[in-house]
């Protein structure tokens, strides 16, 4: 089997895994009757939408009509870099699944708070406050590296990064208003996207 076929299979399976995770947990949320108060910023949604659309369009091209967007492959990626992308995808999908599992009904696709909102501190939330954003950044970059496609590797990461860095302070402000000192203490011992480095005494 040619290496490019292997990479296409990996990209396809990664897409199925991410879609399955999202669809499953979204279906659980839709059945939840708790009231949700959204405080979303339209600008962040636009950037998130661009990231998704670019990934879908260029991912479909890579899988179904390779070479159509030849300019997207103008920057050659070494084979080792593409395998690093595979590792990033595996890590990103794992983080995405475990974060959704632990967040459960507290998850929302939009910035806001839910009636009976719970502060989750288990799973990846023990160390970082926004593991789902981390997962998508890993998946966007990893998928682009696997495909050897600079558009897929960088444009979605930049756009999703803009969305995430607009959203994170707002989410933290909302949760601070909701949980007060408990959330402030949680912020002190966790990092936003990476675990906080503890300094030895």
Beta strands, then each sheet from edge to edge (+ up, - down):
strand 1: 36-38
strand 2: 112-114
sheet 1: 1+ 2-
end
